[in-house]
Amino acid sequence: MENDVYNYQLYVQNLQNILVQKQSLQLQLEEIKQTVEELSKYNKDIVYKSVGPILIEKKKDDVISELNDTKEELEIKLKSIEKQEEMIKKKIDELKDKLKSYSNNGI
């Protein structure tokens, strides 16, 4: 039983970590979507992109393409995180039921 309690706590911590990662990915995705949207409205072909501490000139279409590639990578990571979240929630529910059965049996 002690092992189940420990595992339950471990899974809850893992879930919290995954939720933080998920939120971070969602924020990055939203930022990219907004950036692509704004760039699409921009009338010039050259934009400035921040690379470390400097700004460099780049073609707007190249920047949009890079952002879309990054967006796809983040979406794949987000799907993976969501699968992990789902599996951990399932495991937490199983352990919760197991722990309840211990308390119902007077253990």
LOMAR-888257 format. One record per atom (N, C-alpha, C, CB): x, y, z; residue in three letters. Coordinates in steps of 0.1 Angstrom, whole numbers, plus 5000, padded with zeros to 4 digits. Glycine has a CB too. Layout:
XYZALA;...
***
This chain:
500849885000MET;500050005000MET;500950135000MET;499150005012MET;501950135008GLU;502850245009GLU;503450274995GLU;503950225019GLU;503750164988ASN;504350184974ASN;503350244965ASN;504750044969ASN;502050204966ASP;500950264958ASP;500850414961ASP;499650194960ASP;500850454974VAL;500750594978VAL;501950674972VAL;500750614993VAL;503150614973TYR;504350684967TYR;504150694952TYR;505650594970TYR;503750594945ASN;503550594931ASN;502450704927ASN;503150464925ASN;501450704935TYR;500350804932TYR;500950944933TYR;499250784942TYR;501750974943GLN;502351104945GLN;503251134933GLN;503051114958GLN;503951034929LEU;504951054918LEU;504251084905LEU;505750924916LEU;503151014902TYR;502351034890TYR;501651174891TYR;501250934889TYR;501251224902VAL;500651354903VAL;501751464900VAL;500051374918VAL;502951444905GLN;504051534902GLN;504351534887GLN;505251494910GLN;504351414882ASN;504651404867ASN;503551474859ASN;504751254863ASN;502351464863LEU;501251524856LEU;501351674857LEU;499851484863LEU;501751724869GLN;501951874870GLN;503051924861GLN;502351904885GLN;504151844860ASN;505251884851ASN;504851884836ASN;506451784853ASN;504051784833ILE;503551774819ILE;502651884816ILE;502851644817ILE;501751924825LEU;500852034823LEU;501552164821LEU;499852044835LEU;502652184828VAL;503552304827VAL;504152304813VAL;504652314837VAL;504652194808GLN;505252184795GLN;504152204784GLN;505852044793GLN;503052144786LYS;501952164777LYS;501552314775LYS;500652084781LYS;501452384787GLN;501052524787GLN;502152604779GLN;500852574801GLN;503352574781SER;504452644775SER;504452624760SER;505852594780SER;504152494755LEU;504052474741LEU;502852544735LEU;503952324739LEU;501752544742GLN;500552614737GLN;500852764736GLN;499352594747GLN;501552824745LEU;501852964744LEU;502852994732LEU;502553014757LEU;503752904730GLN;504752924719GLN;503952914706GLN;505852814720GLN;503052814705LEU;502252794693LEU;501352924690LEU;501352674694LEU;500752974700GLU;499953094699GLU;500753214694GLU;499153124712GLU;501953224700GLU;502853334696GLU;503253324681GLU;504053334705GLU;503553204677ILE;503953184663ILE;502753214654ILE;504353034661ILE;501553164657LYS;500353194649LYS;500153344648LYS;499153124655LYS;500253414658GLN;500053554658GLN;501153624650GLN;500053614672GLN;502353574651THR;503453634643THR;503253614628THR;504853574647THR;502853494624VAL;502653464610VAL;501453544605VAL;502253314608VAL;500453564613GLU;499353644609GLU;499753784607GLU;498253644620GLU;500553844616GLU;501053984614GLU;501953994602GLU;501754024627GLU;502853894600LEU;503753904589LEU;502953894576LEU;504753794590LEU;501853824575SER;501053814563SER;500453944559SER;500053704565SER;500154024569LYS;499654154567LYS;500654264562LYS;498854214579LYS;501954234565TYR;503054324563TYR;503254334548TYR;504354284570TYR;503354454543ASN;503454484528ASN;504854464522ASN;502954614525ASN;505854464530LYS;507254454524LYS;507754314524LYS;508154544532LYS;508654294515ASP;509254154513ASP;510354124522ASP;509754144499ASP;510954224528ILE;512054204537ILE;511654244552ILE;513354294533ILE;511954154561VAL;511654184575VAL;512954164583VAL;510554084580VAL;512954204595TYR;514154184604TYR;513854074614TYR;514554314611TYR;514753984615LYS;514653864624LYS;515753874635LYS;514653734616LYS;515353854647SER;516253854658SER;517053724658SER;515553874672SER;518353734658VAL;519153614659VAL;520153644670VAL;519953584645VAL;519953594682GLY;520753624693GLY;520653774696GLY;522253584690GLY;521753844697PRO;521653984701PRO;521554074689PRO;522954014709PRO;521454024677ILE;521454114665ILE;520154084657ILE;522654094656ILE;519854184648LEU;518754174639LEU;519354154625LEU;517854294639LEU;518754064617ILE;519254044604ILE;518054054594ILE;519953904602ILE;518354094582GLU;517354104572GLU;517053964566GLU;517754204560GLU;515853944564LYS;515453814558LYS;514153834549LYS;515153704569LYS;514053744540LYS;512753754532LYS;511653714541LYS;512853664519LYS;510553794539LYS;509353764547LYS;508853624545LYS;508253864544LYS;508853574533ASP;508353434530ASP;509253334537ASP;508353414515ASP;510553354537ASP;511453264544ASP;511153254559ASP;512953304542ASP;510953374565VAL;510653374579VAL;509353304582VAL;510553524584VAL;508353324574ILE;507053264575ILE;507153114574ILE;505953314565ILE;507953064564SER;508252924563SER;508952864575SER;509052904550SER;509952934580GLU;510652884592GLU;509652874604GLU;511752984596GLU;508752974605LEU;507852974616LEU;506852864615LEU;507053114617LEU;506452834603ASN;505452724600ASN;506152594603ASN;504952724586ASN;507452574600ASP;508152454603ASP;508252434619ASP;509552454597ASP;508552544625THR;508652544640THR;507252504646THR;509152674646THR;506252564640LYS;504852544645LYS;504552394643LYS;503852624636LYS;504852334632GLU;504652184630GLU;505352104641GLU;505052144616GLU;506652134643GLU;507352064654GLU;506752074667GLU;508852124654GLU;506252194671LEU;505652224684LEU;504352144685LEU;505352364686LEU;503552134674GLU;502352064674GLU;502551914676GLU;501552084660GLU;503651864670ILE;503951724672ILE;504351694687ILE;505151674663ILE;505151784692LYS;505551774707LYS;504251784715LYS;506551884710LYS;503351874712LEU;502151894720LEU;501351764720LEU;501352014715LEU;501251704708LYS;500451574707LYS;501051474716LYS;500351524693LYS;502351464716SER;503151364724SER;502851394739SER;504651374721SER;502951524743ILE;502651564757ILE;501251524761ILE;502951714759ILE;500251544752GLU;498951514755GLU;498651364757GLU;497951574744GLU;499451284749LYS;499351144751LYS;499851104764LYS;500051064739LYS;501051164768GLN;501551134781GLN;500651174792GLN;502951204783GLN;500051294790GLU;499051344800GLU;497951244802GLU;498551484796GLU;497451194791GLU;496351104791GLU;496650974798GLU;495851064777GLU;497850914795MET;498350794802MET;498550814817MET;499650744795MET;499050924821ILE;499350954835ILE;498050974842ILE;500251074837ILE;497051044836LYS;495751054843LYS;495050924845LYS;494851144834LYS;495250834835LYS;494650704836LYS;495350624847LYS;494850624822LYS;496650634848LYS;497350564859LYS;496950624873LYS;498850574857LYS;496850754873ILE;496450814886ILE;495050764890ILE;496350974884ILE;494150754881ASP;492750714884ASP;492850564889ASP;491850724871ASP;493650484882GLU;493750344887GLU;494250334901GLU;494650264877GLU;495350414904LEU;495850414917LEU;494950464927LEU;497250494918LEU;494150574923LYS;493150624932LYS;492150524936LYS;492550754926LYS;491650444926ASP;490650344929ASP;491250234938ASP;490250284916ASP;492550204935LYS;493250104944LYS;493350144958LYS;494650064938LYS;493750274960LEU;493850324973LEU;492550334980LEU;494550464973LEU;491450364973LYS;490150374979LYS;489650234984LYS;489050424969LYS;490050134976SER;489649994979SER;490449954992SER;490049894968SER;491650004994TYR;492349975007TYR;491550035018TYR;493850035006TYR;491150165017SER;490450225028SER;489150165031SER;490350375025SER;488450115020ASN;487150055021ASN;487349915028ASN;486450035008ASN;488449855027ASN;488749725033ASN;489349735046ASN;489549635024ASN;489549855051GLY;490049875064GLY;491549855066GLY;489449785074GLY;492249875055ILE;493749855055ILE;494349985057ILE;494249795042ILE;
***
